């Protein structure tokens, strides 16, 4: 009889204490809610908190304990590229919905109708690669031509020429230490102009290779 009574009292005690589990869950949810509400009042802190959760899942560290996020590193890379004196003189920058574009014009970077990189162009590409090496962003190399058709033994059309130029820049960046799994190349011929192809000046700007530092 004593054993049955003790067992009954134990079961009753456990039943009474089960509410503590639900209460603890409620407190945890409320804490998470207050953190989100607090972060929502400050956009920068909201980004930091979101980055913390994603980074902690990778290496157990995050912004809130003082470490730097990949996003902040990539922003610093973009800033360094734009503020570089050589790049600002030799290249053009523009921001698109895909990311920051560093545009290398044909003049000074490639011989007409050829995909070989000039010596001066190699130095500029080295500066870009040096900055990108510390980031983790994906980079797409895009080759572009103007709308004037070409037909040579080496490049039957602008498709081949634009793709070959993009591949040349990509290969050089790999040589300079950029991981191949961060890179891709594409050729667009003359179908993505940035200026009017009806003028010599416009066509000159359309003949280019764009290094696109993709947004995450």
mmCIF file of the C-alpha atoms, coordinates in Angstrom:
data_MODEL
# 
_entry.id   MODEL 
# 
loop_
_atom_site.group_PDB 
_atom_site.id 
_atom_site.type_symbol 
_atom_site.label_atom_id 
_atom_site.label_alt_id 
_atom_site.label_comp_id 
_atom_site.label_asym_id 
_atom_site.label_entity_id 
_atom_site.label_seq_id 
_atom_site.pdbx_PDB_ins_code 
_atom_site.Cartn_x 
_atom_site.Cartn_y 
_atom_site.Cartn_z 
_atom_site.occupancy 
_atom_site.B_iso_or_equiv 
_atom_site.pdbx_formal_charge 
_atom_site.auth_seq_id 
_atom_site.auth_comp_id 
_atom_site.auth_asym_id 
_atom_site.auth_atom_id 
_atom_site.pdbx_PDB_model_num 
ATOM 1   C CA . UNK A 1 1   ? 0.000  0.000  0.000   1.00 0.00 ? 1   UNK A CA 1 
ATOM 2   C CA . UNK A 1 2   ? 2.827  2.384  0.839   1.00 0.00 ? 2   UNK A CA 1 
ATOM 3   C CA . UNK A 1 3   ? 4.430  1.766  -2.576  1.00 0.00 ? 3   UNK A CA 1 
ATOM 4   C CA . UNK A 1 4   ? 1.203  2.468  -4.445  1.00 0.00 ? 4   UNK A CA 1 
ATOM 5   C CA . UNK A 1 5   ? 0.627  5.613  -2.420  1.00 0.00 ? 5   UNK A CA 1 
ATOM 6   C CA . UNK A 1 6   ? 4.157  6.878  -3.050  1.00 0.00 ? 6   UNK A CA 1 
ATOM 7   C CA . UNK A 1 7   ? 3.831  6.186  -6.778  1.00 0.00 ? 7   UNK A CA 1 
ATOM 8   C CA . UNK A 1 8   ? 0.545  8.050  -6.938  1.00 0.00 ? 8   UNK A CA 1 
ATOM 9   C CA . UNK A 1 9   ? 2.011  11.011 -5.084  1.00 0.00 ? 9   UNK A CA 1 
ATOM 10  C CA . UNK A 1 10  ? 5.020  11.028 -7.446  1.00 0.00 ? 10  UNK A CA 1 
ATOM 11  C CA . UNK A 1 11  ? 2.802  10.981 -10.557 1.00 0.00 ? 11  UNK A CA 1 
ATOM 12  C CA . UNK A 1 12  ? 0.683  13.786 -9.141  1.00 0.00 ? 12  UNK A CA 1 
ATOM 13  C CA . UNK A 1 13  ? 3.774  15.844 -8.384  1.00 0.00 ? 13  UNK A CA 1 
ATOM 14  C CA . UNK A 1 14  ? 5.096  15.383 -11.952 1.00 0.00 ? 14  UNK A CA 1 
ATOM 15  C CA . UNK A 1 15  ? 1.734  16.374 -13.406 1.00 0.00 ? 15  UNK A CA 1 
ATOM 16  C CA . UNK A 1 16  ? 1.709  19.571 -11.350 1.00 0.00 ? 16  UNK A CA 1 
ATOM 17  C CA . UNK A 1 17  ? 5.239  20.467 -12.559 1.00 0.00 ? 17  UNK A CA 1 
ATOM 18  C CA . UNK A 1 18  ? 4.587  20.006 -16.273 1.00 0.00 ? 18  UNK A CA 1 
ATOM 19  C CA . UNK A 1 19  ? 3.370  23.587 -16.580 1.00 0.00 ? 19  UNK A CA 1 
ATOM 20  C CA . UNK A 1 20  ? 6.956  24.710 -15.926 1.00 0.00 ? 20  UNK A CA 1 
ATOM 21  C CA . UNK A 1 21  ? 8.021  23.298 -19.313 1.00 0.00 ? 21  UNK A CA 1 
ATOM 22  C CA . UNK A 1 22  ? 5.382  25.288 -21.173 1.00 0.00 ? 22  UNK A CA 1 
ATOM 23  C CA . UNK A 1 23  ? 6.203  28.355 -19.097 1.00 0.00 ? 23  UNK A CA 1 
ATOM 24  C CA . UNK A 1 24  ? 9.905  28.081 -19.973 1.00 0.00 ? 24  UNK A CA 1 
ATOM 25  C CA . UNK A 1 25  ? 9.036  27.777 -23.681 1.00 0.00 ? 25  UNK A CA 1 
ATOM 26  C CA . UNK A 1 26  ? 6.835  30.872 -23.422 1.00 0.00 ? 26  UNK A CA 1 
ATOM 27  C CA . UNK A 1 27  ? 9.610  32.883 -21.761 1.00 0.00 ? 27  UNK A CA 1 
ATOM 28  C CA . UNK A 1 28  ? 12.056 31.833 -24.502 1.00 0.00 ? 28  UNK A CA 1 
ATOM 29  C CA . UNK A 1 29  ? 9.638  32.885 -27.259 1.00 0.00 ? 29  UNK A CA 1 
ATOM 30  C CA . UNK A 1 30  ? 8.985  36.230 -25.569 1.00 0.00 ? 30  UNK A CA 1 
ATOM 31  C CA . UNK A 1 31  ? 12.724 36.853 -25.277 1.00 0.00 ? 31  UNK A CA 1 
ATOM 32  C CA . UNK A 1 32  ? 13.193 36.129 -28.979 1.00 0.00 ? 32  UNK A CA 1 
ATOM 33  C CA . UNK A 1 33  ? 10.275 38.452 -29.798 1.00 0.00 ? 33  UNK A CA 1 
ATOM 34  C CA . UNK A 1 34  ? 11.764 41.318 -27.789 1.00 0.00 ? 34  UNK A CA 1 
ATOM 35  C CA . UNK A 1 35  ? 15.135 40.849 -29.486 1.00 0.00 ? 35  UNK A CA 1 
ATOM 36  C CA . UNK A 1 36  ? 13.495 41.030 -32.929 1.00 0.00 ? 36  UNK A CA 1 
ATOM 37  C CA . UNK A 1 37  ? 11.451 44.110 -31.964 1.00 0.00 ? 37  UNK A CA 1 
ATOM 38  C CA . UNK A 1 38  ? 14.531 45.818 -30.598 1.00 0.00 ? 38  UNK A CA 1 
ATOM 39  C CA . UNK A 1 39  ? 16.508 45.011 -33.721 1.00 0.00 ? 39  UNK A CA 1 
ATOM 40  C CA . UNK A 1 40  ? 13.686 46.231 -35.985 1.00 0.00 ? 40  UNK A CA 1 
ATOM 41  C CA . UNK A 1 41  ? 13.961 49.688 -34.430 1.00 0.00 ? 41  UNK A CA 1 
ATOM 42  C CA . UNK A 1 42  ? 17.554 49.934 -35.671 1.00 0.00 ? 42  UNK A CA 1 
ATOM 43  C CA . UNK A 1 43  ? 18.157 48.745 -39.262 1.00 0.00 ? 43  UNK A CA 1 
ATOM 44  C CA . UNK A 1 44  ? 21.912 48.409 -38.811 1.00 0.00 ? 44  UNK A CA 1 
ATOM 45  C CA . UNK A 1 45  ? 21.532 46.327 -35.676 1.00 0.00 ? 45  UNK A CA 1 
ATOM 46  C CA . UNK A 1 46  ? 18.917 44.218 -37.422 1.00 0.00 ? 46  UNK A CA 1 
ATOM 47  C CA . UNK A 1 47  ? 21.472 43.354 -40.098 1.00 0.00 ? 47  UNK A CA 1 
ATOM 48  C CA . UNK A 1 48  ? 24.028 42.575 -37.417 1.00 0.00 ? 48  UNK A CA 1 
ATOM 49  C CA . UNK A 1 49  ? 21.707 40.247 -35.546 1.00 0.00 ? 49  UNK A CA 1 
ATOM 50  C CA . UNK A 1 50  ? 20.679 38.446 -38.724 1.00 0.00 ? 50  UNK A CA 1 
ATOM 51  C CA . UNK A 1 51  ? 24.324 38.065 -39.719 1.00 0.00 ? 51  UNK A CA 1 
ATOM 52  C CA . UNK A 1 52  ? 25.146 36.760 -36.259 1.00 0.00 ? 52  UNK A CA 1 
ATOM 53  C CA . UNK A 1 53  ? 22.711 33.890 -36.557 1.00 0.00 ? 53  UNK A CA 1 
ATOM 54  C CA . UNK A 1 54  ? 24.010 32.923 -40.014 1.00 0.00 ? 54  UNK A CA 1 
ATOM 55  C CA . UNK A 1 55  ? 27.698 33.194 -39.116 1.00 0.00 ? 55  UNK A CA 1 
ATOM 56  C CA . UNK A 1 56  ? 27.296 31.354 -35.812 1.00 0.00 ? 56  UNK A CA 1 
ATOM 57  C CA . UNK A 1 57  ? 25.864 28.439 -37.729 1.00 0.00 ? 57  UNK A CA 1 
ATOM 58  C CA . UNK A 1 58  ? 29.156 28.243 -39.632 1.00 0.00 ? 58  UNK A CA 1 
ATOM 59  C CA . UNK A 1 59  ? 31.903 28.907 -37.150 1.00 0.00 ? 59  UNK A CA 1 
ATOM 60  C CA . UNK A 1 60  ? 30.311 29.685 -33.811 1.00 0.00 ? 60  UNK A CA 1 
ATOM 61  C CA . UNK A 1 61  ? 31.127 33.403 -33.877 1.00 0.00 ? 61  UNK A CA 1 
ATOM 62  C CA . UNK A 1 62  ? 29.174 36.478 -34.869 1.00 0.00 ? 62  UNK A CA 1 
ATOM 63  C CA . UNK A 1 63  ? 28.954 40.243 -34.975 1.00 0.00 ? 63  UNK A CA 1 
ATOM 64  C CA . UNK A 1 64  ? 27.650 40.747 -31.475 1.00 0.00 ? 64  UNK A CA 1 
ATOM 65  C CA . UNK A 1 65  ? 30.850 39.456 -29.907 1.00 0.00 ? 65  UNK A CA 1 
ATOM 66  C CA . UNK A 1 66  ? 32.998 41.750 -32.038 1.00 0.00 ? 66  UNK A CA 1 
ATOM 67  C CA . UNK A 1 67  ? 33.902 39.614 -35.054 1.00 0.00 ? 67  UNK A CA 1 
ATOM 68  C CA . UNK A 1 68  ? 33.507 40.993 -38.578 1.00 0.00 ? 68  UNK A CA 1 
ATOM 69  C CA . UNK A 1 69  ? 30.829 39.667 -40.916 1.00 0.00 ? 69  UNK A CA 1 
ATOM 70  C CA . UNK A 1 70  ? 31.432 38.630 -44.510 1.00 0.00 ? 70  UNK A CA 1 
ATOM 71  C CA . UNK A 1 71  ? 29.052 41.382 -45.579 1.00 0.00 ? 71  UNK A CA 1 
ATOM 72  C CA . UNK A 1 72  ? 31.166 44.048 -43.862 1.00 0.00 ? 72  UNK A CA 1 
ATOM 73  C CA . UNK A 1 73  ? 34.318 42.637 -45.432 1.00 0.00 ? 73  UNK A CA 1 
ATOM 74  C CA . UNK A 1 74  ? 32.768 42.734 -48.898 1.00 0.00 ? 74  UNK A CA 1 
ATOM 75  C CA . UNK A 1 75  ? 31.626 46.326 -48.380 1.00 0.00 ? 75  UNK A CA 1 
ATOM 76  C CA . UNK A 1 76  ? 35.183 47.283 -47.461 1.00 0.00 ? 76  UNK A CA 1 
ATOM 77  C CA . UNK A 1 77  ? 36.445 45.617 -50.633 1.00 0.00 ? 77  UNK A CA 1 
ATOM 78  C CA . UNK A 1 78  ? 33.985 47.576 -52.758 1.00 0.00 ? 78  UNK A CA 1 
ATOM 79  C CA . UNK A 1 79  ? 34.987 50.808 -51.033 1.00 0.00 ? 79  UNK A CA 1 
ATOM 80  C CA . UNK A 1 80  ? 38.686 50.082 -51.530 1.00 0.00 ? 80  UNK A CA 1 
ATOM 81  C CA . UNK A 1 81  ? 38.156 49.393 -55.225 1.00 0.00 ? 81  UNK A CA 1 
ATOM 82  C CA . UNK A 1 82  ? 36.234 52.612 -55.801 1.00 0.00 ? 82  UNK A CA 1 
ATOM 83  C CA . UNK A 1 83  ? 38.763 54.706 -53.865 1.00 0.00 ? 83  UNK A CA 1 
ATOM 84  C CA . UNK A 1 84  ? 41.827 53.206 -55.582 1.00 0.00 ? 84  UNK A CA 1 
ATOM 85  C CA . UNK A 1 85  ? 43.491 55.981 -57.578 1.00 0.00 ? 85  UNK A CA 1 
ATOM 86  C CA . UNK A 1 86  ? 44.725 53.773 -60.420 1.00 0.00 ? 86  UNK A CA 1 
ATOM 87  C CA . UNK A 1 87  ? 41.382 52.037 -60.857 1.00 0.00 ? 87  UNK A CA 1 
ATOM 88  C CA . UNK A 1 88  ? 39.471 55.314 -60.760 1.00 0.00 ? 88  UNK A CA 1 
ATOM 89  C CA . UNK A 1 89  ? 41.600 56.564 -63.671 1.00 0.00 ? 89  UNK A CA 1 
ATOM 90  C CA . UNK A 1 90  ? 41.718 53.370 -65.733 1.00 0.00 ? 90  UNK A CA 1 
ATOM 91  C CA . UNK A 1 91  ? 38.275 51.833 -65.154 1.00 0.00 ? 91  UNK A CA 1 
ATOM 92  C CA . UNK A 1 92  ? 34.641 52.803 -64.726 1.00 0.00 ? 92  UNK A CA 1 
ATOM 93  C CA . UNK A 1 93  ? 32.384 51.856 -61.849 1.00 0.00 ? 93  UNK A CA 1 
ATOM 94  C CA . UNK A 1 94  ? 28.654 51.490 -61.750 1.00 0.00 ? 94  UNK A CA 1 
ATOM 95  C CA . UNK A 1 95  ? 26.206 49.903 -59.359 1.00 0.00 ? 95  UNK A CA 1 
ATOM 96  C CA . UNK A 1 96  ? 23.597 47.567 -60.808 1.00 0.00 ? 96  UNK A CA 1 
ATOM 97  C CA . UNK A 1 97  ? 20.905 45.345 -59.326 1.00 0.00 ? 97  UNK A CA 1 
ATOM 98  C CA . UNK A 1 98  ? 23.419 42.495 -59.482 1.00 0.00 ? 98  UNK A CA 1 
ATOM 99  C CA . UNK A 1 99  ? 26.294 44.256 -57.731 1.00 0.00 ? 99  UNK A CA 1 
ATOM 100 C CA . UNK A 1 100 ? 29.256 46.568 -58.263 1.00 0.00 ? 100 UNK A CA 1 
ATOM 101 C CA . UNK A 1 101 ? 30.643 46.566 -61.815 1.00 0.00 ? 101 UNK A CA 1 
ATOM 102 C CA . UNK A 1 102 ? 34.281 47.359 -62.569 1.00 0.00 ? 102 UNK A CA 1 
ATOM 103 C CA . UNK A 1 103 ? 34.330 48.035 -66.304 1.00 0.00 ? 103 UNK A CA 1 
ATOM 104 C CA . UNK A 1 104 ? 37.499 47.563 -68.388 1.00 0.00 ? 104 UNK A CA 1 
ATOM 105 C CA . UNK A 1 105 ? 37.229 49.269 -71.763 1.00 0.00 ? 105 UNK A CA 1 
ATOM 106 C CA . UNK A 1 106 ? 38.726 47.623 -74.837 1.00 0.00 ? 106 UNK A CA 1 
ATOM 107 C CA . UNK A 1 107 ? 41.051 50.566 -75.408 1.00 0.00 ? 107 UNK A CA 1 
ATOM 108 C CA . UNK A 1 108 ? 44.179 49.938 -73.361 1.00 0.00 ? 108 UNK A CA 1 
ATOM 109 C CA . UNK A 1 109 ? 43.115 46.457 -72.263 1.00 0.00 ? 109 UNK A CA 1 
ATOM 110 C CA . UNK A 1 110 ? 42.789 44.481 -75.502 1.00 0.00 ? 110 UNK A CA 1 
ATOM 111 C CA . UNK A 1 111 ? 44.000 44.830 -79.041 1.00 0.00 ? 111 UNK A CA 1 
ATOM 112 C CA . UNK A 1 112 ? 41.140 45.314 -81.529 1.00 0.00 ? 112 UNK A CA 1 
ATOM 113 C CA . UNK A 1 113 ? 39.565 41.983 -82.415 1.00 0.00 ? 113 UNK A CA 1 
ATOM 114 C CA . UNK A 1 114 ? 41.769 40.063 -79.962 1.00 0.00 ? 114 UNK A CA 1 
ATOM 115 C CA . UNK A 1 115 ? 41.335 38.534 -76.481 1.00 0.00 ? 115 UNK A CA 1 
ATOM 116 C CA . UNK A 1 116 ? 44.950 38.766 -75.287 1.00 0.00 ? 116 UNK A CA 1 
ATOM 117 C CA . UNK A 1 117 ? 45.323 40.989 -72.215 1.00 0.00 ? 117 UNK A CA 1 
ATOM 118 C CA . UNK A 1 118 ? 47.740 43.890 -72.591 1.00 0.00 ? 118 UNK A CA 1 
ATOM 119 C CA . UNK A 1 119 ? 50.562 44.408 -70.094 1.00 0.00 ? 119 UNK A CA 1 
ATOM 120 C CA . UNK A 1 120 ? 48.947 47.559 -68.732 1.00 0.00 ? 120 UNK A CA 1 
ATOM 121 C CA . UNK A 1 121 ? 45.639 45.757 -68.357 1.00 0.00 ? 121 UNK A CA 1 
ATOM 122 C CA . UNK A 1 122 ? 47.314 42.961 -66.391 1.00 0.00 ? 122 UNK A CA 1 
ATOM 123 C CA . UNK A 1 123 ? 48.501 45.473 -63.817 1.00 0.00 ? 123 UNK A CA 1 
ATOM 124 C CA . UNK A 1 124 ? 44.986 46.845 -63.373 1.00 0.00 ? 124 UNK A CA 1 
ATOM 125 C CA . UNK A 1 125 ? 43.490 43.365 -63.067 1.00 0.00 ? 125 UNK A CA 1 
ATOM 126 C CA . UNK A 1 126 ? 46.106 42.566 -60.428 1.00 0.00 ? 126 UNK A CA 1 
ATOM 127 C CA . UNK A 1 127 ? 44.872 45.489 -58.321 1.00 0.00 ? 127 UNK A CA 1 
ATOM 128 C CA . UNK A 1 128 ? 41.285 44.258 -58.576 1.00 0.00 ? 128 UNK A CA 1 
ATOM 129 C CA . UNK A 1 129 ? 42.315 40.704 -57.699 1.00 0.00 ? 129 UNK A CA 1 
ATOM 130 C CA . UNK A 1 130 ? 44.351 41.898 -54.732 1.00 0.00 ? 130 UNK A CA 1 
ATOM 131 C CA . UNK A 1 131 ? 41.259 43.521 -53.241 1.00 0.00 ? 131 UNK A CA 1 
ATOM 132 C CA . UNK A 1 132 ? 38.929 40.642 -54.053 1.00 0.00 ? 132 UNK A CA 1 
ATOM 133 C CA . UNK A 1 133 ? 41.215 38.056 -52.505 1.00 0.00 ? 133 UNK A CA 1 
ATOM 134 C CA . UNK A 1 134 ? 40.147 39.029 -48.985 1.00 0.00 ? 134 UNK A CA 1 
ATOM 135 C CA . UNK A 1 135 ? 36.422 38.843 -49.770 1.00 0.00 ? 135 UNK A CA 1 
ATOM 136 C CA . UNK A 1 136 ? 34.083 35.887 -50.214 1.00 0.00 ? 136 UNK A CA 1 
ATOM 137 C CA . UNK A 1 137 ? 31.766 37.255 -52.886 1.00 0.00 ? 137 UNK A CA 1 
ATOM 138 C CA . UNK A 1 138 ? 31.074 35.570 -56.201 1.00 0.00 ? 138 UNK A CA 1 
ATOM 139 C CA . UNK A 1 139 ? 32.541 37.351 -59.229 1.00 0.00 ? 139 UNK A CA 1 
ATOM 140 C CA . UNK A 1 140 ? 31.205 37.156 -62.781 1.00 0.00 ? 140 UNK A CA 1 
ATOM 141 C CA . UNK A 1 141 ? 33.407 38.211 -65.685 1.00 0.00 ? 141 UNK A CA 1 
ATOM 142 C CA . UNK A 1 142 ? 31.351 39.498 -68.627 1.00 0.00 ? 142 UNK A CA 1 
ATOM 143 C CA . UNK A 1 143 ? 32.667 40.134 -72.124 1.00 0.00 ? 143 UNK A CA 1 
ATOM 144 C CA . UNK A 1 144 ? 30.902 42.708 -74.350 1.00 0.00 ? 144 UNK A CA 1 
ATOM 145 C CA . UNK A 1 145 ? 31.414 44.080 -77.838 1.00 0.00 ? 145 UNK A CA 1 
ATOM 146 C CA . UNK A 1 146 ? 29.731 46.768 -79.896 1.00 0.00 ? 146 UNK A CA 1 
ATOM 147 C CA . UNK A 1 147 ? 27.123 45.948 -82.546 1.00 0.00 ? 147 UNK A CA 1 
ATOM 148 C CA . UNK A 1 148 ? 29.562 45.908 -85.466 1.00 0.00 ? 148 UNK A CA 1 
ATOM 149 C CA . UNK A 1 149 ? 29.799 42.330 -86.813 1.00 0.00 ? 149 UNK A CA 1 
ATOM 150 C CA . UNK A 1 150 ? 33.197 40.669 -87.044 1.00 0.00 ? 150 UNK A CA 1 
ATOM 151 C CA . UNK A 1 151 ? 34.301 37.519 -88.816 1.00 0.00 ? 151 UNK A CA 1 
ATOM 152 C CA . UNK A 1 152 ? 37.907 36.375 -88.459 1.00 0.00 ? 152 UNK A CA 1 
ATOM 153 C CA . UNK A 1 153 ? 39.561 32.995 -88.598 1.00 0.00 ? 153 UNK A CA 1 
ATOM 154 C CA . UNK A 1 154 ? 39.982 33.055 -84.811 1.00 0.00 ? 154 UNK A CA 1 
ATOM 155 C CA . UNK A 1 155 ? 36.660 34.659 -83.849 1.00 0.00 ? 155 UNK A CA 1 
ATOM 156 C CA . UNK A 1 156 ? 33.822 33.995 -86.307 1.00 0.00 ? 156 UNK A CA 1 
ATOM 157 C CA . UNK A 1 157 ? 31.510 36.394 -84.458 1.00 0.00 ? 157 UNK A CA 1 
ATOM 158 C CA . UNK A 1 158 ? 31.272 38.787 -81.539 1.00 0.00 ? 158 UNK A CA 1 
ATOM 159 C CA . UNK A 1 159 ? 29.985 35.919 -79.405 1.00 0.00 ? 159 UNK A CA 1 
ATOM 160 C CA . UNK A 1 160 ? 33.332 34.139 -79.578 1.00 0.00 ? 160 UNK A CA 1 
ATOM 161 C CA . UNK A 1 161 ? 35.317 37.344 -79.091 1.00 0.00 ? 161 UNK A CA 1 
ATOM 162 C CA . UNK A 1 162 ? 33.353 38.531 -76.038 1.00 0.00 ? 162 UNK A CA 1 
ATOM 163 C CA . UNK A 1 163 ? 33.488 35.094 -74.426 1.00 0.00 ? 163 UNK A CA 1 
ATOM 164 C CA . UNK A 1 164 ? 37.225 34.734 -75.100 1.00 0.00 ? 164 UNK A CA 1 
ATOM 165 C CA . UNK A 1 165 ? 37.959 38.096 -73.492 1.00 0.00 ? 165 UNK A CA 1 
ATOM 166 C CA . UNK A 1 166 ? 35.949 37.193 -70.396 1.00 0.00 ? 166 UNK A CA 1 
ATOM 167 C CA . UNK A 1 167 ? 37.767 33.869 -70.170 1.00 0.00 ? 167 UNK A CA 1 
ATOM 168 C CA . UNK A 1 168 ? 41.149 35.604 -70.470 1.00 0.00 ? 168 UNK A CA 1 
ATOM 169 C CA . UNK A 1 169 ? 40.396 37.885 -67.526 1.00 0.00 ? 169 UNK A CA 1 
ATOM 170 C CA . UNK A 1 170 ? 39.017 34.965 -65.512 1.00 0.00 ? 170 UNK A CA 1 
ATOM 171 C CA . UNK A 1 171 ? 42.167 32.911 -66.138 1.00 0.00 ? 171 UNK A CA 1 
ATOM 172 C CA . UNK A 1 172 ? 44.366 35.808 -65.048 1.00 0.00 ? 172 UNK A CA 1 
ATOM 173 C CA . UNK A 1 173 ? 42.396 36.239 -61.816 1.00 0.00 ? 173 UNK A CA 1 
ATOM 174 C CA . UNK A 1 174 ? 42.826 32.557 -61.018 1.00 0.00 ? 174 UNK A CA 1 
ATOM 175 C CA . UNK A 1 175 ? 46.579 32.977 -61.566 1.00 0.00 ? 175 UNK A CA 1 
ATOM 176 C CA . UNK A 1 176 ? 46.440 35.885 -59.102 1.00 0.00 ? 176 UNK A CA 1 
ATOM 177 C CA . UNK A 1 177 ? 44.944 33.750 -56.359 1.00 0.00 ? 177 UNK A CA 1 
ATOM 178 C CA . UNK A 1 178 ? 41.173 34.118 -56.711 1.00 0.00 ? 178 UNK A CA 1 
ATOM 179 C CA . UNK A 1 179 ? 39.535 30.772 -55.989 1.00 0.00 ? 179 UNK A CA 1 
ATOM 180 C CA . UNK A 1 180 ? 37.988 29.295 -59.175 1.00 0.00 ? 180 UNK A CA 1 
ATOM 181 C CA . UNK A 1 181 ? 34.780 28.370 -57.337 1.00 0.00 ? 181 UNK A CA 1 
ATOM 182 C CA . UNK A 1 182 ? 34.087 32.076 -56.864 1.00 0.00 ? 182 UNK A CA 1 
ATOM 183 C CA . UNK A 1 183 ? 34.388 32.882 -60.564 1.00 0.00 ? 183 UNK A CA 1 
ATOM 184 C CA . UNK A 1 184 ? 32.236 32.539 -63.669 1.00 0.00 ? 184 UNK A CA 1 
ATOM 185 C CA . UNK A 1 185 ? 32.513 33.921 -67.198 1.00 0.00 ? 185 UNK A CA 1 
ATOM 186 C CA . UNK A 1 186 ? 29.983 34.913 -69.844 1.00 0.00 ? 186 UNK A CA 1 
ATOM 187 C CA . UNK A 1 187 ? 30.031 36.507 -73.289 1.00 0.00 ? 187 UNK A CA 1 
ATOM 188 C CA . UNK A 1 188 ? 27.185 38.777 -74.411 1.00 0.00 ? 188 UNK A CA 1 
ATOM 189 C CA . UNK A 1 189 ? 28.496 39.972 -77.790 1.00 0.00 ? 189 UNK A CA 1 
ATOM 190 C CA . UNK A 1 190 ? 26.869 43.360 -78.515 1.00 0.00 ? 190 UNK A CA 1 
ATOM 191 C CA . UNK A 1 191 ? 23.505 42.679 -76.926 1.00 0.00 ? 191 UNK A CA 1 
ATOM 192 C CA . UNK A 1 192 ? 23.995 44.480 -73.606 1.00 0.00 ? 192 UNK A CA 1 
ATOM 193 C CA . UNK A 1 193 ? 25.228 47.950 -74.580 1.00 0.00 ? 193 UNK A CA 1 
ATOM 194 C CA . UNK A 1 194 ? 25.711 50.707 -72.036 1.00 0.00 ? 194 UNK A CA 1 
ATOM 195 C CA . UNK A 1 195 ? 25.768 53.455 -74.679 1.00 0.00 ? 195 UNK A CA 1 
ATOM 196 C CA . UNK A 1 196 ? 24.309 54.142 -78.108 1.00 0.00 ? 196 UNK A CA 1 
ATOM 197 C CA . UNK A 1 197 ? 26.019 52.075 -80.798 1.00 0.00 ? 197 UNK A CA 1 
ATOM 198 C CA . UNK A 1 198 ? 25.257 54.717 -83.436 1.00 0.00 ? 198 UNK A CA 1 
ATOM 199 C CA . UNK A 1 199 ? 28.261 56.839 -82.411 1.00 0.00 ? 199 UNK A CA 1 
ATOM 200 C CA . UNK A 1 200 ? 31.982 55.960 -82.284 1.00 0.00 ? 200 UNK A CA 1 
ATOM 201 C CA . UNK A 1 201 ? 32.132 57.115 -78.674 1.00 0.00 ? 201 UNK A CA 1 
ATOM 202 C CA . UNK A 1 202 ? 29.195 54.905 -77.716 1.00 0.00 ? 202 UNK A CA 1 
ATOM 203 C CA . UNK A 1 203 ? 30.637 51.872 -79.486 1.00 0.00 ? 203 UNK A CA 1 
ATOM 204 C CA . UNK A 1 204 ? 33.974 52.400 -77.726 1.00 0.00 ? 204 UNK A CA 1 
ATOM 205 C CA . UNK A 1 205 ? 32.263 52.251 -74.326 1.00 0.00 ? 205 UNK A CA 1 
ATOM 206 C CA . UNK A 1 206 ? 30.314 49.164 -75.295 1.00 0.00 ? 206 UNK A CA 1 
ATOM 207 C CA . UNK A 1 207 ? 33.515 47.256 -76.128 1.00 0.00 ? 207 UNK A CA 1 
ATOM 208 C CA . UNK A 1 208 ? 34.443 46.209 -72.616 1.00 0.00 ? 208 UNK A CA 1 
ATOM 209 C CA . UNK A 1 209 ? 34.916 43.478 -70.038 1.00 0.00 ? 209 UNK A CA 1 
ATOM 210 C CA . UNK A 1 210 ? 32.933 43.895 -66.838 1.00 0.00 ? 210 UNK A CA 1 
ATOM 211 C CA . UNK A 1 211 ? 34.042 42.425 -63.524 1.00 0.00 ? 211 UNK A CA 1 
ATOM 212 C CA . UNK A 1 212 ? 30.794 42.094 -61.593 1.00 0.00 ? 212 UNK A CA 1 
ATOM 213 C CA . UNK A 1 213 ? 31.179 41.732 -57.826 1.00 0.00 ? 213 UNK A CA 1 
ATOM 214 C CA . UNK A 1 214 ? 27.865 40.070 -57.134 1.00 0.00 ? 214 UNK A CA 1 
ATOM 215 C CA . UNK A 1 215 ? 25.669 41.032 -54.220 1.00 0.00 ? 215 UNK A CA 1 
ATOM 216 C CA . UNK A 1 216 ? 24.728 38.194 -51.899 1.00 0.00 ? 216 UNK A CA 1 
# 
